């Protein structure tokens, strides 16, 4: 399977499910296609500690490698309070829950259609 065979929407779902499998909390997929040229989808989630956010990040990278996808860019992994994984069409924001409360990306991008995963 290559990246051209998988739509950005499907990638966001794969990522969201991998976050849930690592007990990521408050997992949302924001559809950015109509409001931004930065990316098609944001996946936003929380972890309960820096160790937890890194575990979520590791699981996402592992799930994406299984479909031959590598992140274009990674930020914040060492600190673990806000880890960003950039897959170009889908950007994942993994927050320590207190950091997420401060930045409130869901409010910043409140015009984006949003889906909560459970």
Buried (B, 14 or more C-beta within 10 A) or exposed (E): EEBEEBEBBEBBBBBBEBBBEBEBBEBBBBBBBEEBEEBBBBBBBBBEEBEBBBBBBBBBBEBBEEBEBEBEEBEBBEEBBBBBBBBBBBBBBBBBBEBBEEEEBBEEBEEBEBEEBE
